[in-house]
Amino acid sequence: MESTQICLYCAVCTSHDNYILYVTQIKERTLRKQVSSVNKYNMCISETWKGDLSDIDIPTFDCFSKSRGRKKKARRYSGGIIVYIKKEIKNGVIHMKNISQSANRMWLKLDKTFFGLDEDLYLCGIYIPPLNSPHYNNEYQNIESEISKLAWKGKILITGDFNSRVSTNADFVLHDDNNDNLSHLLPDNYKSDYDMTRRSQDKMLNSQGRELLDLCATAQLRLLNGRFIGDILRNITCFNTKGCSIVDYAVTSMSLLSSVKYFKVQDPSPFSDHCQLVTYITIFR
């Protein structure tokens, strides 16, 4: 039996000025080293502060990026998403520019024909600003709308910094298998949710976390954190002066869960106050 193996590496930047310089000017060679160090992965997704400066060329990788503009009096750019893709698979990856107008999200399609999949895989690199950020704009409502355009066409995988803390709360409809009395109201193709244990070292639930859980239940998505080999310790993803938290996630369609080989939160990095995430998917055909 043949298989397609897809490995994604997600790195999130920090807002500190030294990181801004590292991305845009002073430490370009450090970014090259960081991406080159993950050469074994098919894709590297990162939040970026490079603005409209030229993309940094990394050998063996092609690049997609989108950034917010810089206000006239601002000292720096305010953020965006950058994705590096191995050149050998670039012909199978399509930037879905019309799905989201937000600089906080980038959608890519992994073509089913090129990769030998049964369905297209829609990948989203994401950054959700905090609620008090001027860049926050009904993020979860917009994400749900974007997912609704794509979910019927294929599978979904979203990864990045959600600024959402969900503790161990359920990302599915509880007791959904006990709906015999509602069977006459449900569509014939309705699939009941089932209990999936998920652990977490972060015991905090915030308002954005509730929105993430609601999105998962509504769109039949599931968090990978705390569920798979590689993250059995339920690792913290963010370390800063405010404390430790889990705010970085990989979220997939329920139908993709059986293809997840492992999900890992890497050790803390000198490049950021967020840990990098690795998602490894094997799809048999």
C-alpha positions, 0 to 999 in steps of 0.5 A: 500500500502506498502512502503520502507523508506530509510534515508541517513545521509551525513557528510563531514570532514574538512582538519584541523589537529584537525579533523584529530586527531579526526578521527584517534586517539584522539577523536574516542569516539566523532566519535562514538557519532556522528554516534550513534546520527544518529542511526535513519538513515539507512546509514551514509556517511562521508569523512574521514582522517583515512587512512589505520587505522582500521575502528572505530567500531560503535554499530548497524552499519557495515562499508565500507571504502576506503582511499588514501595512505599517501606519505612518507613525509606527516604528515597525510593521505589525505582523503577517504570515509567511510560509516556506514550501519545499521546491519539490512539492511547490507545484502541488501547493496553491495559495488560495488568495481569495478565501481570506482578506485578513493578513492574519490567515493564509489558506493553501490547497494541497492538490489531491492529484499531485499528492495522491490524496482522496481529497484536497487538503486545505491548510491555514496558517493563522494568527488570532490577535488578542481581544484588545488588539486593534487588529482583532476583527470578529476573527472566529466568525470570519474563520468559520465563514472561510471554513464553510467555503472549503470543508465540503471540498476536502479536509482542513488543517489549521495551525498557529497562534490562536491566543486562545486557552481552552484548558481540558474542555471538550472540543466536541458535542458531549453525549452526542451519541445519545440522540435516538429521540432526535433521529427524526430531526437529523439529516441522514448523513449526520455523524455523531461526535464521540468522546476523545480524551485530551489532556492539558497542563494549562488549566485556564479557559478564556473567552477566545478559548470558548470561541475556539471550542465552539468552532471545533464543535460546529465545524467538526474540527479537533485539537491535536494538542494533548492527544497524540504521540509526541505531546503526551505530556500536554506541553506548554507552547508559550513562555513569557513574562506573563507566565506559561500557557497553551495558545498555539494549536494544530486543528484538523478535520475529524476525518483527518485524525486517523492520518495523524502520525504524531504531533509535537510541541518542540522545546523552547526556542531562542527565536521566540517565546512560543514553541514550534509545532510539528504535525506529521500526517501519513495518508494511505491510498 
